[in-house]
Amino acid sequence: MKLEEYSIVGGKKLRCGYTTGSCAQAATKAAALMLINGERIEKIEIDTLAGIKLTLEVEDTQITDSYVSCAIRKDAGDDPDVTDGILIYSKVSRRPDGKSTVDGGVGIGRIQRKGLFGEIGEAAINPVPKKQILKELELLGGGLHAEIYVPNGEIIAKRTFNAGIGITGGISIIGTTGIVKPMSDEALVKSIYMELDAIADSGNDFKLMVVPGNHAINTAEQAGIEYRSIKVSNFIGDALSYAYEIGFRDFLILGHVGKLSKLALGIFNTHNRVADTRMESFVYYMARAGLSLELIDIVDSCLTAEEAANYLFENGHGEIVRSMELGAANRVRKYLKDDEIEVEVRMYTMERGLL
């Protein structure tokens, strides 16, 4: 069932959702009740730590003499979450020793490095949802074991940060309040920090490639550039600051000219709702180079940074993009307050590739 709770993000009213942790909690409570009472139920209500009650539909129930399994469908609301719409299952069985336990099954990742929220080899079920799941089992008398599983979890996990932070084999069961607030920048930044920590496990005395996303990585590979990389979306400043904090001193920042033209003016969050200075960047560097007002006006009238960059190269003024790259590198040194660090910035367009 859809959650009718909303957040205002960037001036827009966006619907909240509920976490994989809430799904696992609800599926466990439903399966445990059916195991104890022997009666099928269609809906289940749980309390979340956000103070919001959820009433959720129970799906794909299987009742046997030894266990009950059922699923809750994840609803991410208006958040762009790869787990939106998937089924989170819990299989509950009895324990003879009276204890309450929870573990991950198929499609739930396993922790492969120290420093995360559990021990190496444990299921990637975060402490808060794990506590909530165990609480539901205890409230029903204990002596129950819940196995959380997601049949297609390993495939879904390939579109998450899990591999980069040391979790393999599936998705994580996460959530601190039980409720998903749309487009949580904080959650994404934390994921970037965790991936940087994982990269730093092998040292920090190498060139780190900072890229917005997959296309930049593909562009680098096509150009024969191969460095350890971190995908940072729009959060270039947050990523660089943390990477510097944990000891990195050599950076290659590679991305589309539309994003990195903003960096050339000192914009360290490149989301268009924060700042859109693409054409202003071209105008600034063209004016510094002494190009004619007529040429500046032509570039300023371009609709995209891609169009502007391609026009400059086609008309013999590719040095402007080179100046923007150098300017962006200098902005990074000022941002990190260290003139001694190694910083290289490379821009590309979709049409021309690496410039």
C-alpha positions as CSV (number, residue, x, y, z in Angstrom):
1,M,0.0,0.0,0.0
2,K,1.2,3.5,-0.8
3,L,2.3,5.7,2.0
4,E,0.6,9.1,1.9
5,E,3.3,11.1,3.6
6,Y,5.1,13.8,1.7
7,S,8.3,15.9,1.8
8,I,9.1,19.2,0.1
9,V,12.3,18.8,-1.8
10,G,13.6,21.6,-4.1
11,G,10.1,23.2,-4.0
12,K,8.4,20.0,-5.1
13,K,5.9,17.9,-3.1
14,L,7.3,14.4,-3.2
15,R,5.8,11.2,-1.7
16,C,7.7,9.3,0.9
17,G,8.1,5.6,0.9
18,Y,9.3,2.9,3.3
19,T,12.6,1.1,3.6
20,T,13.8,-2.4,2.9
21,G,14.1,-2.6,6.7
22,S,10.4,-1.9,7.1
23,C,9.6,-4.5,4.5
24,A,11.7,-7.1,6.3
25,Q,10.1,-6.2,9.6
26,A,6.6,-6.4,8.3
27,A,7.2,-9.6,6.4
28,T,8.7,-11.2,9.6
29,K,5.8,-10.1,11.8
30,A,3.2,-11.4,9.3
31,A,5.0,-14.7,8.8
32,A,5.5,-15.2,12.5
33,L,1.8,-14.5,13.3
34,M,0.7,-17.0,10.6
35,L,3.1,-19.6,11.9
36,I,1.8,-19.2,15.5
37,N,-1.9,-18.8,14.7
38,G,-2.1,-21.0,11.6
39,E,-4.3,-18.5,9.8
40,R,-3.5,-16.6,6.6
41,I,-3.4,-12.8,6.9
42,E,-3.7,-10.3,4.0
43,K,-2.4,-7.1,5.7
44,I,0.0,-6.3,8.5
45,E,0.6,-3.2,10.6
46,I,4.0,-2.2,12.0
47,D,5.3,0.8,13.9
48,T,8.3,2.7,12.5
49,L,10.9,4.7,14.4
50,A,9.7,7.7,12.4
51,G,6.5,7.5,14.4
52,I,4.5,6.5,11.4
53,K,2.4,3.4,11.3
54,L,2.4,1.3,8.1
55,T,-0.3,-1.0,7.0
56,L,1.1,-3.2,4.3
57,E,-0.3,-5.9,2.0
58,V,1.2,-9.4,2.5
59,E,2.1,-11.2,-0.7
60,D,3.2,-14.6,-1.9
61,T,2.4,-16.5,1.4
62,Q,3.6,-20.0,1.8
63,I,2.4,-22.0,4.9
64,T,3.9,-25.3,5.9
65,D,4.1,-27.3,9.1
66,S,7.7,-26.1,9.8
67,Y,7.8,-22.6,8.5
68,V,5.8,-19.7,7.0
69,S,7.2,-17.3,4.3
70,C,5.7,-14.2,2.9
71,A,6.7,-11.0,1.2
72,I,6.2,-7.2,1.4
73,R,6.6,-5.1,-1.7
74,K,9.0,-2.2,-1.4
75,D,7.6,1.3,-2.1
76,A,10.3,4.0,-2.4
77,G,7.7,6.7,-3.0
78,D,9.2,9.4,-5.3
79,D,12.8,8.5,-4.5
80,P,14.7,7.0,-7.4
81,D,15.6,3.8,-5.7
82,V,16.6,0.6,-7.6
83,T,14.8,-1.5,-5.0
84,D,11.5,0.1,-5.6
85,G,8.8,-2.5,-6.3
86,I,10.8,-5.5,-5.3
87,L,9.5,-8.2,-2.9
88,I,11.3,-8.6,0.4
89,Y,10.7,-12.0,1.9
90,S,10.9,-13.4,5.4
91,K,10.8,-17.1,6.2
92,V,10.0,-17.7,9.9
93,S,10.6,-21.0,11.6
94,R,10.6,-22.2,15.2
95,R,13.7,-22.6,17.4
96,P,13.8,-25.2,20.2
97,D,16.1,-23.1,22.4
98,G,13.6,-20.2,22.8
99,K,16.0,-17.6,21.2
100,S,15.0,-15.0,18.6
101,T,17.4,-14.8,15.6
102,V,17.6,-13.3,12.2
103,D,19.8,-13.9,9.2
104,G,20.0,-13.3,5.5
105,G,19.3,-15.8,2.8
106,V,19.3,-15.7,-1.0
107,G,19.8,-12.2,-2.4
108,I,20.9,-10.6,0.8
109,G,24.5,-9.4,0.7
110,R,27.3,-10.5,3.0
111,I,29.8,-8.2,4.6
112,Q,33.4,-8.7,3.2
113,R,35.4,-6.0,5.0
114,K,35.8,-4.6,8.5
115,G,34.5,-1.2,9.4
116,L,30.9,-1.7,8.2
117,F,27.9,-2.3,10.5
118,G,28.7,-5.9,11.2
119,E,31.3,-8.6,11.2
120,I,32.9,-10.1,8.1
121,G,30.6,-12.9,6.8
122,E,27.5,-11.6,8.4
123,A,24.3,-10.7,6.4
124,A,24.1,-7.1,5.3
125,I,21.1,-6.3,7.6
126,N,21.8,-3.0,9.2
127,P,21.6,-2.7,13.1
128,V,18.3,-0.7,13.2
129,P,16.2,-3.0,11.0
130,K,17.8,-6.0,12.6
131,K,16.7,-4.7,16.0
132,Q,13.2,-4.1,14.8
133,I,12.9,-7.6,13.3
134,L,14.1,-9.2,16.5
135,K,11.7,-7.0,18.5
136,E,8.7,-8.3,16.5
137,L,9.9,-11.9,17.2
138,E,10.3,-11.2,20.9
139,L,6.8,-9.6,21.1
140,L,5.4,-12.8,19.8
141,G,7.1,-14.9,22.5
142,G,10.5,-15.6,21.0
143,G,11.8,-19.0,20.0
144,L,11.7,-17.9,16.3
145,H,14.2,-17.6,13.5
146,A,13.6,-15.2,10.6
147,E,15.5,-15.6,7.3
148,I,15.3,-12.5,5.1
149,Y,15.7,-13.1,1.4
150,V,15.2,-11.5,-2.0
151,P,15.2,-13.9,-4.9
152,N,16.6,-11.4,-7.5
153,G,18.7,-9.5,-4.9
154,E,22.0,-10.4,-6.4
155,I,21.0,-8.9,-9.8
156,I,19.6,-5.8,-8.2
157,A,22.7,-5.3,-6.1
158,K,24.7,-4.7,-9.3
159,R,23.0,-1.3,-9.6
160,T,23.8,-0.3,-6.0
161,F,27.0,0.9,-4.2
162,N,27.3,-2.5,-2.4
163,A,30.2,-4.0,-4.3
164,G,32.2,-0.7,-3.8
165,I,31.8,-0.7,0.0
166,G,32.5,-4.4,0.6
167,I,29.1,-6.1,0.4
168,T,28.7,-9.0,-2.1
169,G,26.0,-11.4,-3.2
170,G,22.9,-9.2,-2.8
171,I,21.2,-6.1,-1.5
172,S,21.4,-4.6,2.0
173,I,18.4,-4.4,4.4
174,I,18.7,-0.8,5.5
175,G,16.9,2.1,7.1
176,T,17.2,4.1,10.3
177,T,13.6,5.4,10.6
178,G,11.8,2.9,8.5
179,I,10.7,5.7,6.1
180,V,12.3,6.8,2.8
181,K,12.5,10.5,2.3
182,P,12.7,11.2,-1.4
183,M,16.0,12.1,-3.0
184,S,18.0,12.0,0.2
185,D,21.3,13.7,-0.6
186,E,22.6,12.8,2.8
187,A,22.2,9.0,2.2
188,L,24.0,9.2,-1.2
189,V,26.9,11.2,0.3
190,K,27.3,8.7,3.1
191,S,27.5,5.9,0.5
192,I,30.2,7.8,-1.3
193,Y,32.2,8.1,2.0
194,M,31.8,4.4,2.6
195,E,33.1,3.6,-0.9
196,L,36.1,5.9,-0.4
197,D,36.8,4.1,2.9
198,A,36.8,0.8,1.0
199,I,39.1,2.1,-1.7
200,A,41.5,3.5,0.9
201,D,41.8,0.0,2.5
202,S,44.4,-0.7,-0.2
203,G,46.2,2.6,0.5
204,N,45.9,6.2,-0.6
205,D,49.2,6.8,-2.4
206,F,47.8,6.4,-6.0
207,K,45.9,8.6,-8.4
208,L,42.2,8.6,-7.6
209,M,39.8,9.1,-10.5
210,V,36.7,11.1,-9.5
211,V,33.8,10.8,-11.9
212,P,30.1,11.7,-11.9
213,G,28.9,8.3,-13.1
214,N,29.2,5.3,-15.4
215,H,29.5,7.2,-18.7
216,A,32.6,9.0,-17.5
217,I,34.2,5.6,-16.6
218,N,33.3,4.3,-20.0
219,T,34.9,7.4,-21.7
220,A,38.0,6.9,-19.6
221,E,38.3,3.3,-20.6
222,Q,37.9,4.1,-24.3
223,A,40.7,6.6,-23.9
224,G,42.9,4.0,-22.2
225,I,42.8,5.7,-18.8
226,E,42.6,3.2,-16.0
227,Y,42.7,4.3,-12.4
228,R,40.8,3.3,-9.3
229,S,37.6,5.4,-9.5
230,I,34.8,6.8,-7.3
231,K,31.4,7.8,-8.7
232,V,30.3,10.9,-7.0
233,S,27.2,12.0,-8.9
234,N,26.9,15.8,-8.3
235,F,28.8,15.8,-5.0
236,I,32.3,16.6,-6.2
237,G,33.1,18.8,-3.3
238,D,31.9,16.4,-0.6
239,A,33.8,13.5,-2.2
240,L,37.1,15.5,-2.7
241,S,37.0,16.8,0.9
242,Y,36.5,13.3,2.4
243,A,39.1,11.8,0.0
244,Y,41.6,14.5,1.1
245,E,40.7,13.9,4.8
246,I,41.6,10.2,4.5
247,G,44.9,10.9,2.8
248,F,44.5,11.1,-1.0
249,R,46.7,13.7,-2.6
250,D,46.6,12.8,-6.4
251,F,43.3,13.3,-8.3
252,L,42.1,13.0,-11.8
253,I,38.6,14.5,-12.2
254,L,37.0,13.4,-15.4
255,G,33.5,14.2,-16.5
256,H,31.2,15.7,-19.1
257,V,31.9,19.4,-20.0
258,G,28.3,20.2,-18.8
259,K,29.2,19.3,-15.2
260,L,32.9,20.2,-15.0
261,S,32.3,23.6,-16.7
262,K,30.6,24.5,-13.4
263,L,33.6,23.2,-11.4
264,A,35.7,25.6,-13.4
265,L,33.8,28.5,-11.7
266,G,34.1,26.9,-8.3
267,I,30.7,25.1,-8.1
268,F,31.3,21.9,-6.1
269,N,27.8,20.6,-6.2
270,T,26.9,20.4,-9.9
271,H,23.2,19.6,-9.6
272,N,21.2,22.1,-11.7
273,R,19.0,23.0,-8.7
274,V,22.1,24.3,-6.9
275,A,23.7,26.2,-9.8
276,D,23.7,26.4,-13.5
277,T,26.7,28.3,-14.7
278,R,27.6,26.4,-17.8
279,M,27.4,29.2,-20.3
280,E,28.8,31.7,-17.8
281,S,31.9,29.5,-17.5
282,F,32.5,29.6,-21.2
283,V,31.9,33.4,-21.3
284,Y,34.3,34.0,-18.4
285,Y,37.2,31.9,-19.9
286,M,36.6,33.3,-23.4
287,A,36.7,36.9,-22.1
288,R,39.9,36.2,-20.1
289,A,41.4,34.9,-23.4
290,G,40.5,38.1,-25.2
291,L,38.1,36.6,-27.7
292,S,35.7,38.9,-29.5
293,L,32.4,39.8,-28.1
294,E,30.8,38.5,-31.3
295,L,32.3,35.0,-30.7
296,I,31.3,35.2,-27.0
297,D,27.7,36.0,-27.9
298,I,27.6,33.0,-30.3
299,V,28.8,30.6,-27.6
300,D,26.6,32.2,-24.9
301,S,23.5,31.6,-27.1
302,C,24.3,27.8,-27.3
303,L,21.6,25.7,-25.5
304,T,24.1,23.2,-24.0
305,A,27.7,23.0,-22.9
306,E,28.1,20.2,-25.4
307,E,27.2,22.5,-28.2
308,A,29.4,25.3,-26.9
309,A,32.5,23.1,-26.5
310,N,32.1,21.4,-29.9
311,Y,31.7,24.9,-31.5
312,L,34.9,26.1,-30.0
313,F,36.9,23.1,-31.1
314,E,35.4,23.2,-34.6
315,N,36.4,26.9,-34.9
316,G,40.0,26.5,-33.6
317,H,39.4,27.6,-30.0
318,G,39.8,24.4,-28.1
319,E,42.3,26.1,-25.9
320,I,39.3,27.6,-24.0
321,V,38.3,24.2,-22.8
322,R,41.9,23.6,-21.8
323,S,41.8,26.8,-19.8
324,M,38.6,25.6,-18.1
325,E,40.2,22.4,-17.2
326,L,43.2,24.2,-15.6
327,G,40.9,26.6,-13.9
328,A,38.9,23.8,-12.4
329,A,42.0,22.1,-11.1
330,N,43.1,25.4,-9.5
331,R,39.6,25.7,-7.9
332,V,40.1,22.3,-6.4
333,R,43.4,23.3,-4.8
334,K,41.8,26.4,-3.3
335,Y,38.8,24.4,-2.1
336,L,41.1,21.8,-0.3
337,K,43.5,24.6,0.8
338,D,46.5,22.8,-0.5
339,D,48.6,24.0,-3.5
340,E,50.8,21.0,-3.4
341,I,48.3,18.3,-4.3
342,E,48.2,16.8,-7.8
343,V,45.0,17.6,-9.6
344,E,44.2,17.0,-13.3
345,V,40.8,17.8,-14.8
346,R,39.6,16.3,-18.1
347,M,36.4,17.1,-19.9
348,Y,34.6,15.3,-22.7
349,T,31.6,15.7,-24.9
350,M,29.2,13.0,-26.1
351,E,30.1,13.8,-29.8
352,R,33.9,14.2,-29.6
353,G,34.8,12.0,-26.5
354,L,37.7,13.1,-24.4
355,L,38.7,16.7,-25.3
